[in-house]
Amino acid sequence: MISSVTSCGYSPSLKENQYLLDFDADMEFVNDDETTLDWRDIFLRREIRLSIQVASVMTGCVLDKTNATIKLQNIVLKIYDLSDPETARQSYREINAYKECCMLQGKPIPIVYAIGTVWGLLRVFVMENCATAVKGEKFSRDDWEKANDVLEKLHGCGITHGDLKTDDFVVSEQGHMRLIDLGLAMKRPVQDGHLRMKKRILSG
């Protein structure tokens, strides 16, 4: 449910244009490392929108439904509109990709804390806010070597990204690179053509 107040009448302090998301009862994915969180008893607070393409991506935090204490902060919420069949298909692909690559989460791909639906109309990914996108013109040879290493790990799980762009690579302040946006990922052992082409350019 989308609301500015909780079902029990408690209203956490919300800034303008912030909303709460209340998951439906059945969760589609819960990270085993976050077993202390009961995802049926939390709210998600949407904050600053980062982008809107196939899915809406925004910052947020996880709140306890009873007392509104923050359980997880500095997270990213990726929200798919399930009323559109193609958007729904991409959300399923992303779920499957993260499940197939669960051992890579927190390393070359972001941590996914939970995935669930709201009203049966929205699919929400609760994810780690891990880094800042690297613009293509700023990609150095070292960046491409890191990107190749990330993709090799993804392909090692039998997954190809499917829609690779330089904006899909993010780098933390510590210099760690991760790959995001797996909505078009596919289970097949092939190399992403964009990176293969870039490697030829760099080696030539």
PyMOL commands that set and color helices and strands:
alter all, ss='L'
color gray80, all
select helices_A, chain A and resi 32-34+39-41+85-100+102-104+136-138+141-156+166-168+193-203
alter helices_A, ss='H'
color red, helices_A
select strands_A, chain A and resi 2-3+19-22+27-30+42-52+56-64+70-81+112-118+122-128+132-133+169-171+177-179
alter strands_A, ss='S'
color yellow, strands_A
deselect
rebuild
show_as cartoon
